[in-house]
Amino acid sequence: DVKVTQSSRYLVKRTGEKVFLECVQDMDHENMFWYRQDPGLGLRLIYFSYDVKMKEKGDIPEGYSVSREKKERFSLILESASTNQTSMYLCASRPDRGQSYEQYFGPGTRLTVT
Amino acid sequence: SQKIEQNSEALNIQEGKTATLTCNYTNYSPAYLQWYRQDPGRGPVFLLLIRENEKEKRKERLKVTFDTTLKQSLFHITASQPADSATYLCALDNDYKLSFGAGTTVTVRA
């Protein structure tokens, strides 16, 4: 079974802190994604990566950056956390850019910025 | 602008009945459409994928239709059970990324 793990289920940070959210997948997938999920808005894509050291902006990249140094690991970075970044963050992976396979999601990290 | 709308935020049905969920989209031309299930506090789980040239897809008690003329997908849960209670998300292929609707929460009463 594909497994996508996220470093924390719950996280509380203060405004202005630098926050790292880690995601690891164990199925050698090329593609990895970071979403945030807010009530009534659904999942919105922040960043994605289709290869090591490659990244592309999603729909809402402002205030975020990402890092993919190894194929299995995709990190989301909040350079200076703000209260409007309080949300559920979901990581996903998917094999092979050319096909429309399903995405495999991690359990999510609920981040609260106070 | 692009938009994905799922018919209602919540759907309450009696056990044994069929739940029908709607996903409408504008300004997309998806080659595929997917449906996911999400339980509270968990990540979404893939259920079904339907391609633009497929009218209908079935998996056990689930059925999905895809009408590219109406720009609509219908998701049916037949003989519903309390265990089917969850939020269901539709997602459109958007240049191999996925764009998601906000979801419909289904509650099945015993």
Chai-1 contact restraints between the chains, C-beta under 6 A:
chainA,res_idxA,chainB,res_idxB,connection_type,confidence,min_distance_angstrom,max_distance_angstrom,comment,restraint_id
A,G40,B,A102,contact,1.0,0.0,6.0,A-B,restraint_1
A,G42,B,F100,contact,1.0,0.0,6.0,A-B,restraint_2
A,G42,B,G101,contact,1.0,0.0,6.0,A-B,restraint_3
A,G42,B,A102,contact,1.0,0.0,6.0,A-B,restraint_4
A,L43,B,F100,contact,1.0,0.0,6.0,A-B,restraint_5
A,L90,B,G43,contact,1.0,0.0,6.0,A-B,restraint_6
A,S100,B,Y32,contact,1.0,0.0,6.0,A-B,restraint_7
A,S100,B,D93,contact,1.0,0.0,6.0,A-B,restraint_8
A,E102,B,F46,contact,1.0,0.0,6.0,A-B,restraint_9
A,F105,B,G43,contact,1.0,0.0,6.0,A-B,restraint_10
A,F105,B,P44,contact,1.0,0.0,6.0,A-B,restraint_11
A,G106,B,G43,contact,1.0,0.0,6.0,A-B,restraint_12
A,P107,B,R42,contact,1.0,0.0,6.0,A-B,restraint_13
A,P107,B,G43,contact,1.0,0.0,6.0,A-B,restraint_14
A,G108,B,G43,contact,1.0,0.0,6.0,A-B,restraint_15
